[in-house]
Amino acid sequence: MKSSRTRAQRFTYLFIVGVLAFNYPLLSLFDVPRRIFGVPLLYVYIFVVWALLIVLVGVTARSRPSGM
């Protein structure tokens, strides 16, 4: 029971981090005229954060409860 609550809390934290990462003030920091391998920095930031969130959600979802 405790592990499912902990997992739910982790998903909630990931959601909050995702909302904050894709919110205006942080996005405006990366909206500069710089390019990485020809791709604008803002697009690189969005893709990297998005991919990282997907990986973290996958790790959280696949983690076993501590009682097993």
PQR file of N, CA, C, O and H, with PARSE charges and radii, in Angstrom:
ATOM      1  N   MET A   1       0.824  -1.192   0.000 -0.4000 1.5000
ATOM      2  CA  MET A   1       0.000   0.000   0.000 -0.0000 2.0000
ATOM      3  C   MET A   1       0.868   1.256   0.000  0.5500 1.7000
ATOM      4  O   MET A   1       0.599   2.217  -0.722 -0.5500 1.4000
ATOM      5  N   LYS A   2       1.904   1.228   0.817 -0.4000 1.5000
ATOM      6  CA  LYS A   2       2.766   2.398   0.900 -0.0000 2.0000
ATOM      7  C   LYS A   2       3.506   2.644  -0.410  0.5500 1.7000
ATOM      8  O   LYS A   2       3.722   3.792  -0.800 -0.5500 1.4000
ATOM      9  H   LYS A   2       2.123   0.448   1.403  0.4000 1.0000
ATOM     10  N   SER A   3       3.897   1.557  -1.091 -0.4000 1.5000
ATOM     11  CA  SER A   3       4.644   1.730  -2.333 -0.0000 2.0000
ATOM     12  C   SER A   3       3.783   2.347  -3.432  0.5500 1.7000
ATOM     13  O   SER A   3       4.292   3.124  -4.240 -0.5500 1.4000
ATOM     14  H   SER A   3       3.721   0.625  -0.774  0.4000 1.0000
ATOM     15  N   SER A   4       2.498   2.024  -3.480 -0.4000 1.5000
ATOM     16  CA  SER A   4       1.641   2.629  -4.498 -0.0000 2.0000
ATOM     17  C   SER A   4       1.429   4.114  -4.205  0.5500 1.7000
ATOM     18  O   SER A   4       1.287   4.920  -5.125 -0.5500 1.4000
ATOM     19  H   SER A   4       2.084   1.394  -2.823  0.4000 1.0000
ATOM     20  N   ARG A   5       1.409   4.466  -2.937 -0.4000 1.5000
ATOM     21  CA  ARG A   5       1.289   5.881  -2.586 -0.0000 2.0000
ATOM     22  C   ARG A   5       2.571   6.623  -2.974  0.5500 1.7000
ATOM     23  O   ARG A   5       2.524   7.741  -3.485 -0.5500 1.4000
ATOM     24  H   ARG A   5       1.524   3.812  -2.190  0.4000 1.0000
ATOM     25  N   THR A   6       3.711   5.981  -2.723 -0.4000 1.5000
ATOM     26  CA  THR A   6       4.984   6.586  -3.100 -0.0000 2.0000
ATOM     27  C   THR A   6       5.087   6.742  -4.613  0.5500 1.7000
ATOM     28  O   THR A   6       5.571   7.763  -5.102 -0.5500 1.4000
ATOM     29  H   THR A   6       3.749   5.073  -2.307  0.4000 1.0000
ATOM     30  N   ARG A   7       4.639   5.744  -5.347 -0.4000 1.5000
ATOM     31  CA  ARG A   7       4.664   5.819  -6.807 -0.0000 2.0000
ATOM     32  C   ARG A   7       3.756   6.937  -7.296  0.5500 1.7000
ATOM     33  O   ARG A   7       4.115   7.674  -8.214 -0.5500 1.4000
ATOM     34  H   ARG A   7       4.247   4.914  -4.950  0.4000 1.0000
ATOM     35  N   ALA A   8       2.597   7.063  -6.696 -0.4000 1.5000
ATOM     36  CA  ALA A   8       1.674   8.137  -7.073 -0.0000 2.0000
ATOM     37  C   ALA A   8       2.288   9.502  -6.785  0.5500 1.7000
ATOM     38  O   ALA A   8       2.107  10.444  -7.556 -0.5500 1.4000
ATOM     39  H   ALA A   8       2.306   6.464  -5.950  0.4000 1.0000
ATOM     40  N   GLN A   9       3.009   9.607  -5.681 -0.4000 1.5000
ATOM     41  CA  GLN A   9       3.678  10.867  -5.368 -0.0000 2.0000
ATOM     42  C   GLN A   9       4.768  11.170  -6.391  0.5500 1.7000
ATOM     43  O   GLN A   9       4.950  12.323  -6.780 -0.5500 1.4000
ATOM     44  H   GLN A   9       3.156   8.842  -5.054  0.4000 1.0000
ATOM     45  N   ARG A  10       5.485  10.155  -6.823 -0.4000 1.5000
ATOM     46  CA  ARG A  10       6.526  10.375  -7.830 -0.0000 2.0000
ATOM     47  C   ARG A  10       5.918  10.848  -9.140  0.5500 1.7000
ATOM     48  O   ARG A  10       6.458  11.746  -9.787 -0.5500 1.4000
ATOM     49  H   ARG A  10       5.338   9.218  -6.507  0.4000 1.0000
ATOM     50  N   PHE A  11       4.794  10.248  -9.537 -0.4000 1.5000
ATOM     51  CA  PHE A  11       4.121  10.694 -10.755 -0.0000 2.0000
ATOM     52  C   PHE A  11       3.643  12.142 -10.613  0.5500 1.7000
ATOM     53  O   PHE A  11       3.715  12.924 -11.561 -0.5500 1.4000
ATOM     54  H   PHE A  11       4.356   9.519  -9.011  0.4000 1.0000
ATOM     55  N   THR A  12       3.162  12.483  -9.436 -0.4000 1.5000
ATOM     56  CA  THR A  12       2.717  13.855  -9.195 -0.0000 2.0000
ATOM     57  C   THR A  12       3.886  14.821  -9.293  0.5500 1.7000
ATOM     58  O   THR A  12       3.766  15.885  -9.899 -0.5500 1.4000
ATOM     59  H   THR A  12       3.103  11.847  -8.666  0.4000 1.0000
ATOM     60  N   TYR A  13       5.018  14.455  -8.698 -0.4000 1.5000
ATOM     61  CA  TYR A  13       6.203  15.311  -8.780 -0.0000 2.0000
ATOM     62  C   TYR A  13       6.682  15.455 -10.221  0.5500 1.7000
ATOM     63  O   TYR A  13       7.072  16.547 -10.635 -0.5500 1.4000
ATOM     64  H   TYR A  13       5.116  13.591  -8.205  0.4000 1.0000
ATOM     65  N   LEU A  14       6.658  14.374 -10.984 -0.4000 1.5000
ATOM     66  CA  LEU A  14       7.063  14.447 -12.380 -0.0000 2.0000
ATOM     67  C   LEU A  14       6.134  15.355 -13.177  0.5500 1.7000
ATOM     68  O   LEU A  14       6.582  16.102 -14.048 -0.5500 1.4000
ATOM     69  H   LEU A  14       6.341  13.487 -10.648  0.4000 1.0000
ATOM     70  N   PHE A  15       4.841  15.289 -12.878 -0.4000 1.5000
ATOM     71  CA  PHE A  15       3.884  16.162 -13.550 -0.0000 2.0000
ATOM     72  C   PHE A  15       4.186  17.627 -13.241  0.5500 1.7000
ATOM     73  O   PHE A  15       4.177  18.471 -14.137 -0.5500 1.4000
ATOM     74  H   PHE A  15       4.477  14.683 -12.171  0.4000 1.0000
ATOM     75  N   ILE A  16       4.450  17.920 -11.984 -0.4000 1.5000
ATOM     76  CA  ILE A  16       4.745  19.301 -11.589 -0.0000 2.0000
ATOM     77  C   ILE A  16       6.032  19.790 -12.243  0.5500 1.7000
ATOM     78  O   ILE A  16       6.097  20.923 -12.719 -0.5500 1.4000
ATOM     79  H   ILE A  16       4.458  17.235 -11.256  0.4000 1.0000
ATOM     80  N   VAL A  17       7.051  18.941 -12.270 -0.4000 1.5000
ATOM     81  CA  VAL A  17       8.308  19.311 -12.924 -0.0000 2.0000
ATOM     82  C   VAL A  17       8.070  19.565 -14.414  0.5500 1.7000
ATOM     83  O   VAL A  17       8.626  20.507 -14.978 -0.5500 1.4000
ATOM     84  H   VAL A  17       6.998  18.020 -11.884  0.4000 1.0000
ATOM     85  N   GLY A  18       7.246  18.728 -15.052 -0.4000 1.5000
ATOM     86  CA  GLY A  18       6.937  18.917 -16.464 -0.0000 2.0000
ATOM     87  C   GLY A  18       6.201  20.216 -16.725  0.5500 1.7000
ATOM     88  O   GLY A  18       6.504  20.921 -17.687 -0.5500 1.4000
ATOM     89  H   GLY A  18       6.795  17.962 -14.594  0.4000 1.0000
ATOM     90  N   VAL A  19       5.247  20.536 -15.883 -0.4000 1.5000
ATOM     91  CA  VAL A  19       4.503  21.788 -16.044 -0.0000 2.0000
ATOM     92  C   VAL A  19       5.439  22.983 -15.882  0.5500 1.7000
ATOM     93  O   VAL A  19       5.379  23.938 -16.656 -0.5500 1.4000
ATOM     94  H   VAL A  19       5.001  19.963 -15.101  0.4000 1.0000
ATOM     95  N   LEU A  20       6.294  22.921 -14.880 -0.4000 1.5000
ATOM     96  CA  LEU A  20       7.229  24.028 -14.663 -0.0000 2.0000
ATOM     97  C   LEU A  20       8.263  24.128 -15.790  0.5500 1.7000
ATOM     98  O   LEU A  20       8.642  25.229 -16.190 -0.5500 1.4000
ATOM     99  H   LEU A  20       6.343  22.145 -14.252  0.4000 1.0000
ATOM    100  N   ALA A  21       8.713  22.990 -16.296 -0.4000 1.5000
ATOM    101  CA  ALA A  21       9.733  22.998 -17.355 -0.0000 2.0000
ATOM    102  C   ALA A  21       9.187  23.567 -18.661  0.5500 1.7000
ATOM    103  O   ALA A  21       9.940  24.150 -19.441 -0.5500 1.4000
ATOM    104  H   ALA A  21       8.405  22.095 -15.971  0.4000 1.0000
ATOM    105  N   PHE A  22       7.898  23.407 -18.908 -0.4000 1.5000
ATOM    106  CA  PHE A  22       7.308  23.900 -20.153 -0.0000 2.0000
ATOM    107  C   PHE A  22       6.503  25.176 -19.945  0.5500 1.7000
ATOM    108  O   PHE A  22       5.672  25.529 -20.783 -0.5500 1.4000
ATOM    109  H   PHE A  22       7.286  22.934 -18.274  0.4000 1.0000
ATOM    110  N   ASN A  23       6.739  25.861 -18.850 -0.4000 1.5000
ATOM    111  CA  ASN A  23       6.051  27.101 -18.550 -0.0000 2.0000
ATOM    112  C   ASN A  23       6.837  28.280 -19.130  0.5500 1.7000
ATOM    113  O   ASN A  23       8.023  28.149 -19.434 -0.5500 1.4000
ATOM    114  H   ASN A  23       7.414  25.575 -18.170  0.4000 1.0000
ATOM    115  N   TYR A  24       6.185  29.414 -19.281 -0.4000 1.5000
ATOM    116  CA  TYR A  24       6.777  30.568 -19.967 -0.0000 2.0000
ATOM    117  C   TYR A  24       8.113  31.048 -19.396  0.5500 1.7000
ATOM    118  O   TYR A  24       9.061  31.185 -20.168 -0.5500 1.4000
ATOM    119  H   TYR A  24       5.221  29.520 -19.035  0.4000 1.0000
ATOM    120  N   PRO A  25       8.245  31.307 -18.115 -0.5600 1.5000
ATOM    121  CA  PRO A  25       9.518  31.919 -17.691  0.2800 2.0000
ATOM    122  C   PRO A  25      10.742  31.069 -18.032  0.5500 1.7000
ATOM    123  O   PRO A  25      11.777  31.609 -18.422 -0.5500 1.4000
ATOM    124  N   LEU A  26      10.638  29.777 -17.893 -0.4000 1.5000
ATOM    125  CA  LEU A  26      11.780  28.924 -18.190 -0.0000 2.0000
ATOM    126  C   LEU A  26      11.997  28.786 -19.696  0.5500 1.7000
ATOM    127  O   LEU A  26      13.137  28.756 -20.159 -0.5500 1.4000
ATOM    128  H   LEU A  26       9.797  29.338 -17.577  0.4000 1.0000
ATOM    129  N   LEU A  27      10.921  28.703 -20.451 -0.4000 1.5000
ATOM    130  CA  LEU A  27      11.060  28.625 -21.907 -0.0000 2.0000
ATOM    131  C   LEU A  27      11.687  29.890 -22.485  0.5500 1.7000
ATOM    132  O   LEU A  27      12.428  29.825 -23.466 -0.5500 1.4000
ATOM    133  H   LEU A  27       9.995  28.728 -20.074  0.4000 1.0000
ATOM    134  N   SER A  28      11.395  31.028 -21.888 -0.4000 1.5000
ATOM    135  CA  SER A  28      11.942  32.276 -22.419 -0.0000 2.0000
ATOM    136  C   SER A  28      13.463  32.351 -22.228  0.5500 1.7000
ATOM    137  O   SER A  28      14.139  33.075 -22.960 -0.5500 1.4000
ATOM    138  H   SER A  28      10.793  31.081 -21.091  0.4000 1.0000
ATOM    139  N   LEU A  29      14.006  31.613 -21.256 -0.4000 1.5000
ATOM    140  CA  LEU A  29      15.457  31.589 -21.075 -0.0000 2.0000
ATOM    141  C   LEU A  29      16.169  30.930 -22.256  0.5500 1.7000
ATOM    142  O   LEU A  29      17.314  31.261 -22.563 -0.5500 1.4000
ATOM    143  H   LEU A  29      13.457  31.025 -20.662  0.4000 1.0000
ATOM    144  N   PHE A  30      15.487  30.004 -22.907 -0.4000 1.5000
ATOM    145  CA  PHE A  30      16.092  29.269 -24.014 -0.0000 2.0000
ATOM    146  C   PHE A  30      15.683  29.810 -25.378  0.5500 1.7000
ATOM    147  O   PHE A  30      16.104  29.277 -26.405 -0.5500 1.4000
ATOM    148  H   PHE A  30      14.557  29.735 -22.657  0.4000 1.0000
ATOM    149  N   ASP A  31      14.882  30.845 -25.402 -0.4000 1.5000
ATOM    150  CA  ASP A  31      14.449  31.449 -26.660 -0.0000 2.0000
ATOM    151  C   ASP A  31      15.443  32.527 -27.078  0.5500 1.7000
ATOM    152  O   ASP A  31      15.139  33.720 -27.074 -0.5500 1.4000
ATOM    153  H   ASP A  31      14.540  31.279 -24.568  0.4000 1.0000
ATOM    154  N   VAL A  32      16.629  32.074 -27.434 -0.4000 1.5000
ATOM    155  CA  VAL A  32      17.700  32.969 -27.859 -0.0000 2.0000
ATOM    156  C   VAL A  32      18.146  32.543 -29.259  0.5500 1.7000
ATOM    157  O   VAL A  32      17.912  31.401 -29.656 -0.5500 1.4000
ATOM    158  H   VAL A  32      16.876  31.105 -27.437  0.4000 1.0000
ATOM    159  N   PRO A  33      18.774  33.432 -30.000 -0.5600 1.5000
ATOM    160  CA  PRO A  33      19.178  33.083 -31.368  0.2800 2.0000
ATOM    161  C   PRO A  33      20.457  32.242 -31.421  0.5500 1.7000
ATOM    162  O   PRO A  33      21.404  32.611 -32.115 -0.5500 1.4000
ATOM    163  N   ARG A  34      20.498  31.144 -30.714 -0.4000 1.5000
ATOM    164  CA  ARG A  34      21.633  30.225 -30.763 -0.0000 2.0000
ATOM    165  C   ARG A  34      21.166  28.905 -31.349  0.5500 1.7000
ATOM    166  O   ARG A  34      19.997  28.532 -31.248 -0.5500 1.4000
ATOM    167  H   ARG A  34      19.728  30.845 -30.150  0.4000 1.0000
ATOM    168  N   ARG A  35      22.101  28.218 -31.958 -0.4000 1.5000
ATOM    169  CA  ARG A  35      21.778  26.938 -32.582 -0.0000 2.0000
ATOM    170  C   ARG A  35      22.770  25.885 -32.121  0.5500 1.7000
ATOM    171  O   ARG A  35      23.949  26.165 -31.904 -0.5500 1.4000
ATOM    172  H   ARG A  35      23.050  28.520 -32.040  0.4000 1.0000
ATOM    173  N   ILE A  36      22.262  24.663 -31.976 -0.4000 1.5000
ATOM    174  CA  ILE A  36      23.097  23.505 -31.663 -0.0000 2.0000
ATOM    175  C   ILE A  36      22.922  22.533 -32.817  0.5500 1.7000
ATOM    176  O   ILE A  36      21.833  22.001 -33.030 -0.5500 1.4000
ATOM    177  H   ILE A  36      21.304  24.436 -32.152  0.4000 1.0000
ATOM    178  N   PHE A  37      23.995  22.304 -33.558 -0.4000 1.5000
ATOM    179  CA  PHE A  37      23.959  21.472 -34.762 -0.0000 2.0000
ATOM    180  C   PHE A  37      22.885  21.934 -35.734  0.5500 1.7000
ATOM    181  O   PHE A  37      22.245  21.116 -36.395 -0.5500 1.4000
ATOM    182  H   PHE A  37      24.880  22.737 -33.384  0.4000 1.0000
ATOM    183  N   GLY A  38      22.687  23.240 -35.821 -0.4000 1.5000
ATOM    184  CA  GLY A  38      21.728  23.812 -36.759 -0.0000 2.0000
ATOM    185  C   GLY A  38      20.297  23.866 -36.256  0.5500 1.7000
ATOM    186  O   GLY A  38      19.415  24.344 -36.969 -0.5500 1.4000
ATOM    187  H   GLY A  38      23.207  23.904 -35.284  0.4000 1.0000
ATOM    188  N   VAL A  39      20.046  23.388 -35.043 -0.4000 1.5000
ATOM    189  CA  VAL A  39      18.696  23.378 -34.475 -0.0000 2.0000
ATOM    190  C   VAL A  39      18.618  24.483 -33.420  0.5500 1.7000
ATOM    191  O   VAL A  39      19.519  24.605 -32.591 -0.5500 1.4000
ATOM    192  H   VAL A  39      20.762  23.000 -34.464  0.4000 1.0000
ATOM    193  N   PRO A  40      17.555  25.285 -33.440 -0.5600 1.5000
ATOM    194  CA  PRO A  40      17.434  26.344 -32.431  0.2800 2.0000
ATOM    195  C   PRO A  40      17.467  25.776 -31.001  0.5500 1.7000
ATOM    196  O   PRO A  40      16.958  24.686 -30.741 -0.5500 1.4000
ATOM    197  N   LEU A  41      18.070  26.531 -30.097 -0.4000 1.5000
ATOM    198  CA  LEU A  41      18.249  26.086 -28.721 -0.0000 2.0000
ATOM    199  C   LEU A  41      16.920  25.774 -28.037  0.5500 1.7000
ATOM    200  O   LEU A  41      16.845  24.836 -27.243 -0.5500 1.4000
ATOM    201  H   LEU A  41      18.483  27.417 -30.309  0.4000 1.0000
ATOM    202  N   LEU A  42      15.888  26.533 -28.327 -0.4000 1.5000
ATOM    203  CA  LEU A  42      14.575  26.285 -27.717 -0.0000 2.0000
ATOM    204  C   LEU A  42      14.047  24.908 -28.096  0.5500 1.7000
ATOM    205  O   LEU A  42      13.510  24.194 -27.250 -0.5500 1.4000
ATOM    206  H   LEU A  42      15.950  27.295 -28.972  0.4000 1.0000
ATOM    207  N   TYR A  43      14.197  24.532 -29.362 -0.4000 1.5000
ATOM    208  CA  TYR A  43      13.728  23.214 -29.798 -0.0000 2.0000
ATOM    209  C   TYR A  43      14.528  22.093 -29.152  0.5500 1.7000
ATOM    210  O   TYR A  43      13.969  21.056 -28.794 -0.5500 1.4000
ATOM    211  H   TYR A  43      14.633  25.113 -30.050  0.4000 1.0000
ATOM    212  N   VAL A  44      15.823  22.293 -29.003 -0.4000 1.5000
ATOM    213  CA  VAL A  44      16.667  21.292 -28.346 -0.0000 2.0000
ATOM    214  C   VAL A  44      16.230  21.132 -26.895  0.5500 1.7000
ATOM    215  O   VAL A  44      16.110  20.011 -26.401 -0.5500 1.4000
ATOM    216  H   VAL A  44      16.276  23.136 -29.294  0.4000 1.0000
ATOM    217  N   TYR A  45      15.993  22.244 -26.212 -0.4000 1.5000
ATOM    218  CA  TYR A  45      15.548  22.193 -24.818 -0.0000 2.0000
ATOM    219  C   TYR A  45      14.232  21.436 -24.688  0.5500 1.7000
ATOM    220  O   TYR A  45      14.097  20.555 -23.839 -0.5500 1.4000
ATOM    221  H   TYR A  45      16.090  23.155 -26.613  0.4000 1.0000
ATOM    222  N   ILE A  46      13.266  21.783 -25.530 -0.4000 1.5000
ATOM    223  CA  ILE A  46      11.953  21.127 -25.451 -0.0000 2.0000
ATOM    224  C   ILE A  46      12.087  19.629 -25.692  0.5500 1.7000
ATOM    225  O   ILE A  46      11.498  18.834 -24.958 -0.5500 1.4000
ATOM    226  H   ILE A  46      13.376  22.499 -26.220  0.4000 1.0000
ATOM    227  N   PHE A  47      12.847  19.230 -26.700 -0.4000 1.5000
ATOM    228  CA  PHE A  47      12.991  17.819 -27.002 -0.0000 2.0000
ATOM    229  C   PHE A  47      13.704  17.070 -25.878  0.5500 1.7000
ATOM    230  O   PHE A  47      13.280  15.978 -25.501 -0.5500 1.4000
ATOM    231  H   PHE A  47      13.325  19.876 -27.295  0.4000 1.0000
ATOM    232  N   VAL A  48      14.780  17.642 -25.340 -0.4000 1.5000
ATOM    233  CA  VAL A  48      15.545  16.971 -24.281 -0.0000 2.0000
ATOM    234  C   VAL A  48      14.706  16.824 -23.018  0.5500 1.7000
ATOM    235  O   VAL A  48      14.704  15.756 -22.406 -0.5500 1.4000
ATOM    236  H   VAL A  48      15.125  18.529 -25.646  0.4000 1.0000
ATOM    237  N   VAL A  49      13.995  17.870 -22.619 -0.4000 1.5000
ATOM    238  CA  VAL A  49      13.159  17.783 -21.416 -0.0000 2.0000
ATOM    239  C   VAL A  49      12.029  16.786 -21.629  0.5500 1.7000
ATOM    240  O   VAL A  49      11.715  16.005 -20.730 -0.5500 1.4000
ATOM    241  H   VAL A  49      13.997  18.737 -23.117  0.4000 1.0000
ATOM    242  N   TRP A  50      11.425  16.802 -22.789 -0.4000 1.5000
ATOM    243  CA  TRP A  50      10.341  15.877 -23.108 -0.0000 2.0000
ATOM    244  C   TRP A  50      10.836  14.428 -23.047  0.5500 1.7000
ATOM    245  O   TRP A  50      10.184  13.572 -22.449 -0.5500 1.4000
ATOM    246  H   TRP A  50      11.680  17.435 -23.519  0.4000 1.0000
ATOM    247  N   ALA A  51      11.975  14.161 -23.658 -0.4000 1.5000
ATOM    248  CA  ALA A  51      12.532  12.809 -23.646 -0.0000 2.0000
ATOM    249  C   ALA A  51      12.910  12.389 -22.232  0.5500 1.7000
ATOM    250  O   ALA A  51      12.684  11.241 -21.850 -0.5500 1.4000
ATOM    251  H   ALA A  51      12.504  14.856 -24.143  0.4000 1.0000
ATOM    252  N   LEU A  52      13.473  13.287 -21.461 -0.4000 1.5000
ATOM    253  CA  LEU A  52      13.847  12.976 -20.084 -0.0000 2.0000
ATOM    254  C   LEU A  52      12.619  12.658 -19.235  0.5500 1.7000
ATOM    255  O   LEU A  52      12.651  11.737 -18.419 -0.5500 1.4000
ATOM    256  H   LEU A  52      13.656  14.220 -21.771  0.4000 1.0000
ATOM    257  N   LEU A  53      11.550  13.407 -19.420 -0.4000 1.5000
ATOM    258  CA  LEU A  53      10.319  13.120 -18.683 -0.0000 2.0000
ATOM    259  C   LEU A  53       9.744  11.758 -19.067  0.5500 1.7000
ATOM    260  O   LEU A  53       9.246  11.035 -18.204 -0.5500 1.4000
ATOM    261  H   LEU A  53      11.524  14.155 -20.083  0.4000 1.0000
ATOM    262  N   ILE A  54       9.807  11.405 -20.335 -0.4000 1.5000
ATOM    263  CA  ILE A  54       9.324  10.091 -20.765 -0.0000 2.0000
ATOM    264  C   ILE A  54      10.137   8.985 -20.115  0.5500 1.7000
ATOM    265  O   ILE A  54       9.574   7.995 -19.649 -0.5500 1.4000
ATOM    266  H   ILE A  54      10.211  11.993 -21.035  0.4000 1.0000
ATOM    267  N   VAL A  55      11.444   9.139 -20.077 -0.4000 1.5000
ATOM    268  CA  VAL A  55      12.304   8.134 -19.445 -0.0000 2.0000
ATOM    269  C   VAL A  55      11.999   8.027 -17.954  0.5500 1.7000
ATOM    270  O   VAL A  55      11.901   6.921 -17.420 -0.5500 1.4000
ATOM    271  H   VAL A  55      11.902   9.944 -20.456  0.4000 1.0000
ATOM    272  N   LEU A  56      11.850   9.156 -17.283 -0.4000 1.5000
ATOM    273  CA  LEU A  56      11.568   9.123 -15.850 -0.0000 2.0000
ATOM    274  C   LEU A  56      10.204   8.509 -15.535  0.5500 1.7000
ATOM    275  O   LEU A  56      10.060   7.792 -14.545 -0.5500 1.4000
ATOM    276  H   LEU A  56      11.930  10.054 -17.717  0.4000 1.0000
ATOM    277  N   VAL A  57       9.217   8.784 -16.362 -0.4000 1.5000
ATOM    278  CA  VAL A  57       7.907   8.157 -16.170 -0.0000 2.0000
ATOM    279  C   VAL A  57       8.008   6.654 -16.392  0.5500 1.7000
ATOM    280  O   VAL A  57       7.403   5.875 -15.656 -0.5500 1.4000
ATOM    281  H   VAL A  57       9.334   9.367 -17.166  0.4000 1.0000
ATOM    282  N   GLY A  58       8.762   6.245 -17.394 -0.4000 1.5000
ATOM    283  CA  GLY A  58       8.950   4.818 -17.642 -0.0000 2.0000
ATOM    284  C   GLY A  58       9.656   4.119 -16.499  0.5500 1.7000
ATOM    285  O   GLY A  58       9.268   3.017 -16.112 -0.5500 1.4000
ATOM    286  H   GLY A  58       9.254   6.878 -17.993  0.4000 1.0000
ATOM    287  N   VAL A  59      10.680   4.740 -15.957 -0.4000 1.5000
ATOM    288  CA  VAL A  59      11.394   4.153 -14.814 -0.0000 2.0000
ATOM    289  C   VAL A  59      10.477   4.077 -13.603  0.5500 1.7000
ATOM    290  O   VAL A  59      10.477   3.077 -12.885 -0.5500 1.4000
ATOM    291  H   VAL A  59      10.995   5.636 -16.271  0.4000 1.0000
ATOM    292  N   THR A  60       9.708   5.111 -13.377 -0.4000 1.5000
ATOM    293  CA  THR A  60       8.796   5.108 -12.246 -0.0000 2.0000
ATOM    294  C   THR A  60       7.715   4.049 -12.414  0.5500 1.7000
ATOM    295  O   THR A  60       7.355   3.373 -11.450 -0.5500 1.4000
ATOM    296  H   THR A  60       9.708   5.923 -13.960  0.4000 1.0000
ATOM    297  N   ALA A  61       7.205   3.900 -13.605 -0.4000 1.5000
ATOM    298  CA  ALA A  61       6.133   2.926 -13.835 -0.0000 2.0000
ATOM    299  C   ALA A  61       6.629   1.489 -13.741  0.5500 1.7000
ATOM    300  O   ALA A  61       5.883   0.605 -13.320 -0.5500 1.4000
ATOM    301  H   ALA A  61       7.497   4.448 -14.388  0.4000 1.0000
ATOM    302  N   ARG A  62       7.873   1.245 -14.125 -0.4000 1.5000
ATOM    303  CA  ARG A  62       8.387  -0.109 -14.124 -0.0000 2.0000
ATOM    304  C   ARG A  62       9.025  -0.517 -12.794  0.5500 1.7000
ATOM    305  O   ARG A  62       9.349  -1.688 -12.595 -0.5500 1.4000
ATOM    306  H   ARG A  62       8.479   1.963 -14.467  0.4000 1.0000
ATOM    307  N   SER A  63       9.204   0.441 -11.888 -0.4000 1.5000
ATOM    308  CA  SER A  63       9.837   0.111 -10.623 -0.0000 2.0000
ATOM    309  C   SER A  63       8.944  -0.822  -9.811  0.5500 1.7000
ATOM    310  O   SER A  63       7.726  -0.653  -9.763 -0.5500 1.4000
ATOM    311  H   SER A  63       8.941   1.392 -12.050  0.4000 1.0000
ATOM    312  N   ARG A  64       9.564  -1.795  -9.183 -0.4000 1.5000
ATOM    313  CA  ARG A  64       8.814  -2.755  -8.384 -0.0000 2.0000
ATOM    314  C   ARG A  64       8.543  -2.192  -7.005  0.5500 1.7000
ATOM    315  O   ARG A  64       9.335  -1.417  -6.470 -0.5500 1.4000
ATOM    316  H   ARG A  64      10.554  -1.932  -9.222  0.4000 1.0000
ATOM    317  N   PRO A  65       7.431  -2.583  -6.443 -0.5600 1.5000
ATOM    318  CA  PRO A  65       7.168  -2.185  -5.057  0.2800 2.0000
ATOM    319  C   PRO A  65       8.229  -2.788  -4.138  0.5500 1.7000
ATOM    320  O   PRO A  65       8.756  -3.863  -4.424 -0.5500 1.4000
ATOM    321  N   SER A  66       8.540  -2.112  -3.051 -0.4000 1.5000
ATOM    322  CA  SER A  66       9.603  -2.559  -2.168 -0.0000 2.0000
ATOM    323  C   SER A  66       9.267  -3.861  -1.458  0.5500 1.7000
ATOM    324  O   SER A  66      10.176  -4.540  -0.980 -0.5500 1.4000
ATOM    325  H   SER A  66       8.112  -1.239  -2.819  0.4000 1.0000
ATOM    326  N   GLY A  67       8.010  -4.230  -1.371 -0.4000 1.5000
ATOM    327  CA  GLY A  67       7.613  -5.450  -0.668 -0.0000 2.0000
ATOM    328  C   GLY A  67       7.736  -6.709  -1.502  0.5500 1.7000
ATOM    329  O   GLY A  67       7.526  -7.802  -0.975 -0.5500 1.4000
ATOM    330  H   GLY A  67       7.271  -3.679  -1.759  0.4000 1.0000
ATOM    331  N   MET A  68       8.069  -6.605  -2.790 -0.4000 1.5000
ATOM    332  CA  MET A  68       8.107  -7.792  -3.652 -0.0000 2.0000
ATOM    333  C   MET A  68       9.482  -8.339  -3.776  0.5500 1.7000
ATOM    334  O   MET A  68       9.689  -9.337  -4.466 -0.5500 1.4000
ATOM    335  H   MET A  68       8.239  -5.718  -3.219  0.4000 1.0000
TER
END
